């Protein structure tokens, strides 16, 4: 965390095994063909951090639906919070 609550960085310089998600469900990975991999990510927050303690009264919390998807060059993030009676309390994407 370079700047807590506002951005972070991740750097990696090592090896990555060439595999698929299907193969990793059948046996441990780590003995396959490896290739060099390197990344250097630096991020900035797109909006303010949500403080669940200061944001709202949660006595009526019934549940939530949470979805994160990665697409080429894009990301999808949605959360829907609903009350004990199923009524929507918050929907964000």
Biopython code that builds the backbone (N, CA, C, O; Angstrom):
import numpy as np
from Bio.PDB.StructureBuilder import StructureBuilder

atoms = [
    (1, "UNK", "N", (0.850, -1.175, 0.000)),
    (1, "UNK", "CA", (0.000, 0.000, 0.000)),
    (1, "UNK", "C", (0.893, 1.236, 0.000)),
    (1, "UNK", "O", (1.424, 1.620, 1.042)),
    (2, "UNK", "N", (1.055, 1.837, -1.127)),
    (2, "UNK", "CA", (1.885, 3.041, -1.227)),
    (2, "UNK", "C", (1.219, 4.240, -0.565)),
    (2, "UNK", "O", (1.870, 5.049, 0.097)),
    (3, "UNK", "N", (-0.085, 4.334, -0.758)),
    (3, "UNK", "CA", (-0.853, 5.459, -0.256)),
    (3, "UNK", "C", (-2.159, 4.877, 0.285)),
    (3, "UNK", "O", (-3.139, 4.791, -0.455)),
    (4, "UNK", "N", (-2.197, 4.470, 1.572)),
    (4, "UNK", "CA", (-3.357, 3.759, 2.103)),
    (4, "UNK", "C", (-4.688, 4.430, 1.745)),
    (4, "UNK", "O", (-4.854, 5.643, 1.865)),
    (5, "UNK", "N", (-5.621, 3.591, 1.303)),
    (5, "UNK", "CA", (-6.975, 3.963, 0.908)),
    (5, "UNK", "C", (-7.034, 4.778, -0.383)),
    (5, "UNK", "O", (-8.110, 5.224, -0.781)),
    (6, "UNK", "N", (-5.894, 4.976, -1.038)),
    (6, "UNK", "CA", (-5.910, 5.755, -2.273)),
    (6, "UNK", "C", (-5.181, 5.085, -3.435)),
    (6, "UNK", "O", (-5.358, 5.493, -4.583)),
    (7, "UNK", "N", (-4.372, 4.075, -3.164)),
    (7, "UNK", "CA", (-3.675, 3.404, -4.248)),
    (7, "UNK", "C", (-2.715, 2.355, -3.740)),
    (7, "UNK", "O", (-2.361, 2.336, -2.561)),
    (8, "UNK", "N", (-2.292, 1.470, -4.648)),
    (8, "UNK", "CA", (-1.337, 0.431, -4.284)),
    (8, "UNK", "C", (-0.493, 0.072, -5.497)),
    (8, "UNK", "O", (-0.816, 0.424, -6.631)),
    (9, "UNK", "N", (0.590, -0.635, -5.230)),
    (9, "UNK", "CA", (1.488, -1.093, -6.292)),
    (9, "UNK", "C", (1.782, -2.569, -6.104)),
    (9, "UNK", "O", (1.759, -3.078, -4.983)),
    (10, "UNK", "N", (2.056, -3.252, -7.203)),
    (10, "UNK", "CA", (2.449, -4.662, -7.171)),
    (10, "UNK", "C", (3.504, -4.874, -8.235)),
    (10, "UNK", "O", (3.316, -4.507, -9.395)),
    (11, "UNK", "N", (4.619, -5.470, -7.832)),
    (11, "UNK", "CA", (5.710, -5.747, -8.750)),
    (11, "UNK", "C", (6.077, -7.224, -8.640)),
    (11, "UNK", "O", (6.161, -7.762, -7.536)),
    (12, "UNK", "N", (6.293, -7.874, -9.767)),
    (12, "UNK", "CA", (6.687, -9.277, -9.789)),
    (12, "UNK", "C", (7.687, -9.481, -10.902)),
    (12, "UNK", "O", (7.518, -8.951, -12.001)),
    (13, "UNK", "N", (8.732, -10.248, -10.627)),
    (13, "UNK", "CA", (9.730, -10.610, -11.632)),
    (13, "UNK", "C", (10.141, -12.042, -11.324)),
    (13, "UNK", "O", (10.962, -12.277, -10.436)),
    (14, "UNK", "N", (9.576, -12.998, -12.051)),
    (14, "UNK", "CA", (9.842, -14.397, -11.754)),
    (14, "UNK", "C", (9.344, -15.292, -12.869)),
    (14, "UNK", "O", (9.354, -14.911, -14.039)),
    (15, "UNK", "N", (8.905, -16.497, -12.493)),
    (15, "UNK", "CA", (8.449, -17.472, -13.473)),
    (15, "UNK", "C", (6.973, -17.784, -13.252)),
    (15, "UNK", "O", (6.479, -17.721, -12.126)),
    (16, "UNK", "N", (6.281, -18.116, -14.324)),
    (16, "UNK", "CA", (4.880, -18.515, -14.267)),
    (16, "UNK", "C", (4.721, -19.795, -15.073)),
    (16, "UNK", "O", (5.279, -19.926, -16.162)),
    (17, "UNK", "N", (3.962, -20.735, -14.535)),
    (17, "UNK", "CA", (3.719, -22.003, -15.223)),
    (17, "UNK", "C", (2.599, -21.837, -16.234)),
    (17, "UNK", "O", (1.593, -21.188, -15.947)),
    (18, "UNK", "N", (2.760, -22.409, -17.398)),
    (18, "UNK", "CA", (1.732, -22.392, -18.417)),
    (18, "UNK", "C", (0.752, -23.521, -18.080)),
    (18, "UNK", "O", (1.136, -24.690, -18.048)),
    (19, "UNK", "N", (-0.503, -23.170, -17.831)),
    (19, "UNK", "CA", (-1.517, -24.150, -17.446)),
    (19, "UNK", "C", (-2.899, -23.597, -17.760)),
    (19, "UNK", "O", (-3.023, -22.512, -18.329)),
    (20, "UNK", "N", (-3.920, -24.326, -17.398)),
    (20, "UNK", "CA", (-5.295, -23.873, -17.547)),
    (20, "UNK", "C", (-6.013, -24.056, -16.220)),
    (20, "UNK", "O", (-5.553, -24.807, -15.359)),
    (21, "UNK", "N", (-7.135, -23.375, -16.053)),
    (21, "UNK", "CA", (-7.923, -23.530, -14.834)),
    (21, "UNK", "C", (-8.404, -24.968, -14.692)),
    (21, "UNK", "O", (-8.453, -25.493, -13.580)),
    (22, "UNK", "N", (-8.760, -25.611, -15.795)),
    (22, "UNK", "CA", (-9.244, -26.996, -15.760)),
    (22, "UNK", "C", (-8.149, -27.945, -15.260)),
    (22, "UNK", "O", (-8.427, -28.827, -14.448)),
    (23, "UNK", "N", (-6.922, -27.777, -15.728)),
    (23, "UNK", "CA", (-5.820, -28.623, -15.275)),
    (23, "UNK", "C", (-5.523, -28.413, -13.790)),
    (23, "UNK", "O", (-5.183, -29.365, -13.088)),
    (24, "UNK", "N", (-5.648, -27.180, -13.309)),
    (24, "UNK", "CA", (-5.358, -26.915, -11.894)),
    (24, "UNK", "C", (-6.399, -27.524, -10.971)),
    (24, "UNK", "O", (-6.128, -27.701, -9.784)),
    (25, "UNK", "N", (-7.600, -27.854, -11.488)),
    (25, "UNK", "CA", (-8.596, -28.509, -10.642)),
    (25, "UNK", "C", (-8.312, -29.997, -10.490)),
    (25, "UNK", "O", (-8.867, -30.638, -9.598)),
    (26, "UNK", "N", (-7.455, -30.563, -11.346)),
    (26, "UNK", "CA", (-7.169, -32.002, -11.309)),
    (26, "UNK", "C", (-5.926, -32.367, -10.522)),
    (26, "UNK", "O", (-5.863, -33.448, -9.937)),
    (27, "UNK", "N", (-4.929, -31.483, -10.496)),
    (27, "UNK", "CA", (-3.698, -31.805, -9.763)),
    (27, "UNK", "C", (-2.953, -30.514, -9.454)),
    (27, "UNK", "O", (-3.170, -29.491, -10.103)),
    (28, "UNK", "N", (-2.064, -30.569, -8.450)),
    (28, "UNK", "CA", (-1.289, -29.366, -8.118)),
    (28, "UNK", "C", (-0.431, -28.941, -9.302)),
    (28, "UNK", "O", (0.059, -29.775, -10.063)),
    (29, "UNK", "N", (-0.262, -27.658, -9.443)),
    (29, "UNK", "CA", (0.606, -27.163, -10.499)),
    (29, "UNK", "C", (1.999, -26.934, -9.915)),
    (29, "UNK", "O", (2.193, -26.999, -8.701)),
    (30, "UNK", "N", (2.935, -26.672, -10.769)),
    (30, "UNK", "CA", (4.294, -26.391, -10.322)),
    (30, "UNK", "C", (5.344, -27.237, -11.003)),
    (30, "UNK", "O", (6.536, -27.041, -10.768)),
    (31, "UNK", "N", (4.932, -28.179, -11.846)),
    (31, "UNK", "CA", (5.931, -29.026, -12.508)),
    (31, "UNK", "C", (5.842, -28.930, -14.026)),
    (31, "UNK", "O", (6.445, -29.732, -14.740)),
    (32, "UNK", "N", (5.095, -27.957, -14.513)),
    (32, "UNK", "CA", (4.921, -27.811, -15.955)),
    (32, "UNK", "C", (5.911, -26.843, -16.564)),
    (32, "UNK", "O", (6.853, -26.392, -15.913)),
    (33, "UNK", "N", (5.678, -26.536, -17.819)),
    (33, "UNK", "CA", (6.526, -25.596, -18.550)),
    (33, "UNK", "C", (6.358, -24.209, -17.947)),
    (33, "UNK", "O", (5.233, -23.755, -17.734)),
    (34, "UNK", "N", (7.455, -23.543, -17.674)),
    (34, "UNK", "CA", (7.421, -22.201, -17.080)),
    (34, "UNK", "C", (8.004, -21.187, -18.062)),
    (34, "UNK", "O", (8.850, -21.508, -18.896)),
    (35, "UNK", "N", (7.527, -19.971, -17.933)),
    (35, "UNK", "CA", (8.015, -18.854, -18.754)),
    (35, "UNK", "C", (8.309, -17.673, -17.837)),
    (35, "UNK", "O", (7.682, -17.533, -16.787)),
    (36, "UNK", "N", (9.246, -16.833, -18.221)),
    (36, "UNK", "CA", (9.496, -15.621, -17.423)),
    (36, "UNK", "C", (8.260, -14.722, -17.441)),
    (36, "UNK", "O", (7.568, -14.619, -18.454)),
    (37, "UNK", "N", (7.999, -14.087, -16.331)),
    (37, "UNK", "CA", (6.878, -13.165, -16.241)),
    (37, "UNK", "C", (7.293, -11.982, -15.389)),
    (37, "UNK", "O", (7.994, -12.127, -14.387)),
    (38, "UNK", "N", (6.847, -10.815, -15.808)),
    (38, "UNK", "CA", (7.172, -9.599, -15.069)),
    (38, "UNK", "C", (5.996, -8.643, -15.166)),
    (38, "UNK", "O", (5.398, -8.493, -16.231)),
    (39, "UNK", "N", (5.664, -7.993, -14.048)),
    (39, "UNK", "CA", (4.672, -6.926, -14.083)),
    (39, "UNK", "C", (5.024, -5.865, -13.064)),
    (39, "UNK", "O", (5.755, -6.101, -12.102)),
    (40, "UNK", "N", (4.481, -4.697, -13.307)),
    (40, "UNK", "CA", (4.679, -3.551, -12.422)),
    (40, "UNK", "C", (3.400, -2.715, -12.496)),
    (40, "UNK", "O", (3.247, -1.886, -13.393)),
    (41, "UNK", "N", (2.476, -2.935, -11.543)),
    (41, "UNK", "CA", (1.198, -2.238, -11.508)),
    (41, "UNK", "C", (1.234, -1.107, -10.498)),
    (41, "UNK", "O", (1.785, -1.250, -9.406)),
    (42, "UNK", "N", (0.646, 0.008, -10.870)),
    (42, "UNK", "CA", (0.447, 1.126, -9.950)),
    (42, "UNK", "C", (-0.996, 1.574, -10.128)),
    (42, "UNK", "O", (-1.424, 1.835, -11.252)),
    (43, "UNK", "N", (-1.749, 1.667, -9.044)),
    (43, "UNK", "CA", (-3.161, 2.000, -9.149)),
    (43, "UNK", "C", (-3.501, 3.258, -8.371)),
    (43, "UNK", "O", (-2.759, 3.690, -7.489)),
    (44, "UNK", "N", (-4.643, 3.833, -8.720)),
    (44, "UNK", "CA", (-5.224, 4.949, -7.976)),
    (44, "UNK", "C", (-6.686, 4.627, -7.739)),
    (44, "UNK", "O", (-7.338, 4.052, -8.610)),
    (45, "UNK", "N", (-7.209, 4.980, -6.593)),
    (45, "UNK", "CA", (-8.611, 4.719, -6.272)),
    (45, "UNK", "C", (-9.507, 5.478, -7.241)),
    (45, "UNK", "O", (-9.242, 6.633, -7.573)),
    (46, "UNK", "N", (-10.582, 4.809, -7.697)),
    (46, "UNK", "CA", (-11.535, 5.448, -8.599)),
    (46, "UNK", "C", (-12.568, 6.261, -7.834)),
    (46, "UNK", "O", (-13.272, 7.082, -8.423)),
    (47, "UNK", "N", (-12.665, 6.041, -6.533)),
    (47, "UNK", "CA", (-13.638, 6.757, -5.711)),
    (47, "UNK", "C", (-13.265, 6.608, -4.246)),
    (47, "UNK", "O", (-12.300, 5.918, -3.921)),
    (48, "UNK", "N", (-14.006, 7.235, -3.374)),
    (48, "UNK", "CA", (-13.698, 7.142, -1.951)),
    (48, "UNK", "C", (-13.943, 5.721, -1.430)),
    (48, "UNK", "O", (-14.781, 4.990, -1.958)),
    (49, "UNK", "N", (-13.211, 5.354, -0.405)),
    (49, "UNK", "CA", (-13.376, 4.047, 0.225)),
    (49, "UNK", "C", (-14.678, 4.032, 1.001)),
    (49, "UNK", "O", (-15.005, 4.993, 1.697)),
    (50, "UNK", "N", (-15.433, 2.926, 0.879)),
    (50, "UNK", "CA", (-16.699, 2.791, 1.604)),
    (50, "UNK", "C", (-16.396, 2.342, 3.019)),
    (50, "UNK", "O", (-15.752, 1.313, 3.223)),
    (51, "UNK", "N", (-16.852, 3.102, 3.989)),
    (51, "UNK", "CA", (-16.676, 2.777, 5.411)),
    (51, "UNK", "C", (-17.968, 2.138, 5.910)),
    (51, "UNK", "O", (-18.950, 2.836, 6.158)),
    (52, "UNK", "N", (-17.970, 0.813, 6.057)),
    (52, "UNK", "CA", (-19.200, 0.123, 6.426)),
    (52, "UNK", "C", (-19.691, 0.494, 7.815)),
    (52, "UNK", "O", (-20.867, 0.301, 8.124)),
    (53, "UNK", "N", (-18.813, 1.024, 8.657)),
    (53, "UNK", "CA", (-19.231, 1.381, 10.014)),
    (53, "UNK", "C", (-19.873, 2.767, 10.059)),
    (53, "UNK", "O", (-20.746, 3.019, 10.890)),
    (54, "UNK", "N", (-19.452, 3.652, 9.185)),
    (54, "UNK", "CA", (-19.996, 5.006, 9.190)),
    (54, "UNK", "C", (-21.078, 5.201, 8.118)),
    (54, "UNK", "O", (-21.760, 6.225, 8.113)),
    (55, "UNK", "N", (-21.240, 4.233, 7.217)),
    (55, "UNK", "CA", (-22.086, 4.431, 6.046)),
    (55, "UNK", "C", (-23.579, 4.341, 6.331)),
    (55, "UNK", "O", (-24.336, 5.170, 5.826)),
    (56, "UNK", "N", (-24.040, 3.364, 7.125)),
    (56, "UNK", "CA", (-25.479, 3.192, 7.317)),
    (56, "UNK", "C", (-25.752, 2.275, 8.498)),
    (56, "UNK", "O", (-24.861, 1.576, 8.979)),
    (57, "UNK", "N", (-26.964, 2.289, 8.944)),
    (57, "UNK", "CA", (-27.455, 1.374, 9.977)),
    (57, "UNK", "C", (-27.613, -0.010, 9.334)),
    (57, "UNK", "O", (-28.241, -0.121, 8.281)),
    (58, "UNK", "N", (-27.067, -1.051, 9.934)),
    (58, "UNK", "CA", (-27.087, -2.367, 9.319)),
    (58, "UNK", "C", (-27.974, -3.385, 10.048)),
    (58, "UNK", "O", (-27.866, -4.582, 9.784)),
    (59, "UNK", "N", (-28.843, -2.939, 10.954)),
    (59, "UNK", "CA", (-29.703, -3.890, 11.667)),
    (59, "UNK", "C", (-30.658, -4.629, 10.738)),
    (59, "UNK", "O", (-31.079, -5.744, 11.045)),
    (60, "UNK", "N", (-31.004, -4.019, 9.602)),
    (60, "UNK", "CA", (-31.939, -4.626, 8.661)),
    (60, "UNK", "C", (-31.228, -5.452, 7.585)),
    (60, "UNK", "O", (-31.869, -5.889, 6.629)),
    (61, "UNK", "N", (-29.915, -5.675, 7.723)),
    (61, "UNK", "CA", (-29.139, -6.384, 6.701)),
    (61, "UNK", "C", (-29.664, -7.809, 6.530)),
    (61, "UNK", "O", (-29.680, -8.595, 7.477)),
    (62, "UNK", "N", (-30.092, -8.127, 5.312)),
    (62, "UNK", "CA", (-30.605, -9.463, 5.018)),
    (62, "UNK", "C", (-29.634, -10.300, 4.207)),
    (62, "UNK", "O", (-29.613, -11.523, 4.336)),
    (63, "UNK", "N", (-28.840, -9.663, 3.381)),
    (63, "UNK", "CA", (-27.885, -10.391, 2.555)),
    (63, "UNK", "C", (-27.334, -9.501, 1.460)),
    (63, "UNK", "O", (-27.619, -8.304, 1.405)),
    (64, "UNK", "N", (-26.529, -10.111, 0.579)),
    (64, "UNK", "CA", (-25.928, -9.344, -0.509)),
    (64, "UNK", "C", (-25.586, -10.266, -1.657)),
    (64, "UNK", "O", (-25.374, -11.463, -1.467)),
    (65, "UNK", "N", (-25.534, -9.701, -2.852)),
    (65, "UNK", "CA", (-25.019, -10.360, -4.041)),
    (65, "UNK", "C", (-23.789, -9.574, -4.460)),
    (65, "UNK", "O", (-23.821, -8.344, -4.507)),
    (66, "UNK", "N", (-22.708, -10.274, -4.764)),
    (66, "UNK", "CA", (-21.437, -9.649, -5.079)),
    (66, "UNK", "C", (-20.892, -10.311, -6.340)),
    (66, "UNK", "O", (-20.856, -11.539, -6.422)),
    (67, "UNK", "N", (-20.468, -9.520, -7.322)),
    (67, "UNK", "CA", (-19.954, -10.061, -8.573)),
    (67, "UNK", "C", (-18.745, -9.256, -9.018)),
    (67, "UNK", "O", (-18.776, -8.026, -9.025)),
    (68, "UNK", "N", (-17.680, -9.958, -9.391)),
    (68, "UNK", "CA", (-16.501, -9.327, -9.976)),
    (68, "UNK", "C", (-16.169, -10.092, -11.250)),
    (68, "UNK", "O", (-16.099, -11.321, -11.232)),
    (69, "UNK", "N", (-15.967, -9.390, -12.341)),
    (69, "UNK", "CA", (-15.615, -10.030, -13.598)),
    (69, "UNK", "C", (-14.454, -9.316, -14.258)),
    (69, "UNK", "O", (-14.363, -8.089, -14.207)),
    (70, "UNK", "N", (-13.567, -10.078, -14.878)),
    (70, "UNK", "CA", (-12.427, -9.513, -15.597)),
    (70, "UNK", "C", (-12.639, -9.730, -17.088)),
    (70, "UNK", "O", (-12.879, -10.851, -17.536)),
    (71, "UNK", "N", (-12.548, -8.662, -17.840)),
    (71, "UNK", "CA", (-12.708, -8.693, -19.285)),
    (71, "UNK", "C", (-11.469, -8.071, -19.905)),
    (71, "UNK", "O", (-10.767, -7.323, -19.225)),
    (72, "UNK", "N", (-11.172, -8.349, -21.166)),
    (72, "UNK", "CA", (-10.003, -7.728, -21.789)),
    (72, "UNK", "C", (-10.057, -6.202, -21.699)),
    (72, "UNK", "O", (-10.917, -5.573, -22.317)),
    (73, "UNK", "N", (-9.158, -5.617, -20.945)),
    (73, "UNK", "CA", (-9.094, -4.169, -20.816)),
    (73, "UNK", "C", (-10.159, -3.548, -19.943)),
    (73, "UNK", "O", (-10.259, -2.323, -19.880)),
    (74, "UNK", "N", (-10.961, -4.357, -19.264)),
    (74, "UNK", "CA", (-12.065, -3.845, -18.450)),
    (74, "UNK", "C", (-12.255, -4.708, -17.209)),
    (74, "UNK", "O", (-11.737, -5.822, -17.129)),
    (75, "UNK", "N", (-12.991, -4.189, -16.257)),
    (75, "UNK", "CA", (-13.380, -4.950, -15.068)),
    (75, "UNK", "C", (-14.824, -4.615, -14.737)),
    (75, "UNK", "O", (-15.291, -3.508, -15.003)),
    (76, "UNK", "N", (-15.519, -5.566, -14.162)),
    (76, "UNK", "CA", (-16.905, -5.392, -13.758)),
    (76, "UNK", "C", (-16.997, -5.712, -12.269)),
    (76, "UNK", "O", (-16.507, -6.748, -11.821)),
    (77, "UNK", "N", (-17.620, -4.828, -11.512)),
    (77, "UNK", "CA", (-17.751, -5.020, -10.066)),
    (77, "UNK", "C", (-19.125, -4.507, -9.662)),
    (77, "UNK", "O", (-19.422, -3.324, -9.824)),
    (78, "UNK", "N", (-19.953, -5.387, -9.141)),
    (78, "UNK", "CA", (-21.278, -4.982, -8.676)),
    (78, "UNK", "C", (-21.535, -5.555, -7.291)),
    (78, "UNK", "O", (-21.030, -6.624, -6.950)),
    (79, "UNK", "N", (-22.317, -4.844, -6.499)),
    (79, "UNK", "CA", (-22.764, -5.337, -5.204)),
    (79, "UNK", "C", (-24.189, -4.852, -4.981)),
    (79, "UNK", "O", (-24.500, -3.678, -5.184)),
    (80, "UNK", "N", (-25.034, -5.759, -4.566)),
    (80, "UNK", "CA", (-26.420, -5.445, -4.236)),
    (80, "UNK", "C", (-26.676, -5.908, -2.811)),
    (80, "UNK", "O", (-26.479, -7.081, -2.493)),
    (81, "UNK", "N", (-27.110, -5.002, -1.958)),
    (81, "UNK", "CA", (-27.398, -5.307, -0.561)),
    (81, "UNK", "C", (-28.906, -5.206, -0.369)),
    (81, "UNK", "O", (-29.530, -4.245, -0.819)),
    (82, "UNK", "N", (-29.494, -6.203, 0.302)),
    (82, "UNK", "CA", (-30.934, -6.180, 0.521)),
    (82, "UNK", "C", (-31.262, -6.409, 1.993)),
    (82, "UNK", "O", (-30.478, -6.985, 2.747)),
    (83, "UNK", "N", (-32.453, -5.935, 2.378)),
    (83, "UNK", "CA", (-32.897, -6.016, 3.774)),
    (83, "UNK", "C", (-33.478, -7.369, 4.130)),
    (83, "UNK", "O", (-33.567, -8.260, 3.286)),
    (84, "UNK", "N", (-33.875, -7.519, 5.393)),
    (84, "UNK", "CA", (-34.442, -8.765, 5.888)),
    (84, "UNK", "C", (-35.689, -9.162, 5.109)),
    (84, "UNK", "O", (-35.978, -10.350, 4.963)),
    (85, "UNK", "N", (-36.422, -8.187, 4.614)),
    (85, "UNK", "CA", (-37.646, -8.475, 3.857)),
    (85, "UNK", "C", (-37.411, -8.596, 2.358)),
    (85, "UNK", "O", (-38.363, -8.741, 1.591)),
    (86, "UNK", "N", (-36.144, -8.537, 1.933)),
    (86, "UNK", "CA", (-35.804, -8.633, 0.516)),
    (86, "UNK", "C", (-35.783, -7.314, -0.226)),
    (86, "UNK", "O", (-35.445, -7.281, -1.409)),
    (87, "UNK", "N", (-36.136, -6.225, 0.441)),
    (87, "UNK", "CA", (-36.126, -4.914, -0.219)),
    (87, "UNK", "C", (-34.689, -4.434, -0.444)),
    (87, "UNK", "O", (-33.825, -4.679, 0.399)),
    (88, "UNK", "N", (-34.417, -3.752, -1.569)),
    (88, "UNK", "CA", (-33.060, -3.283, -1.857)),
    (88, "UNK", "C", (-32.637, -2.163, -0.899)),
    (88, "UNK", "O", (-33.401, -1.234, -0.635)),
    (89, "UNK", "N", (-31.405, -2.270, -0.383)),
    (89, "UNK", "CA", (-30.835, -1.220, 0.457)),
    (89, "UNK", "C", (-29.778, -0.426, -0.301)),
    (89, "UNK", "O", (-29.626, 0.776, -0.087)),
    (90, "UNK", "N", (-29.045, -1.106, -1.191)),
    (90, "UNK", "CA", (-27.995, -0.438, -1.952)),
    (90, "UNK", "C", (-27.672, -1.272, -3.178)),
    (90, "UNK", "O", (-27.596, -2.498, -3.097)),
    (91, "UNK", "N", (-27.483, -0.612, -4.314)),
    (91, "UNK", "CA", (-27.034, -1.256, -5.551)),
    (91, "UNK", "C", (-25.960, -0.379, -6.152)),
    (91, "UNK", "O", (-26.183, 0.803, -6.411)),
    (92, "UNK", "N", (-24.797, -0.959, -6.374)),
    (92, "UNK", "CA", (-23.664, -0.212, -6.894)),
    (92, "UNK", "C", (-22.957, -1.043, -7.952)),
    (92, "UNK", "O", (-22.839, -2.260, -7.813)),
    (93, "UNK", "N", (-22.488, -0.391, -9.003)),
    (93, "UNK", "CA", (-21.711, -1.096, -10.038)),
    (93, "UNK", "C", (-20.620, -0.186, -10.542)),
    (93, "UNK", "O", (-19.846, -0.575, -11.416)),
]
sb = StructureBuilder()
sb.init_structure("model")
sb.init_model(0)
sb.init_chain("A")
sb.init_seg("    ")
for serial, (resi, resn, name, xyz) in enumerate(atoms, 1):
    if name == "N":
        sb.init_residue(resn, " ", resi, " ")
    sb.init_atom(name, np.array(xyz, "f"), 0.0, 1.0, " ", f" {name:<3s}", serial, name[0])
structure = sb.get_structure()
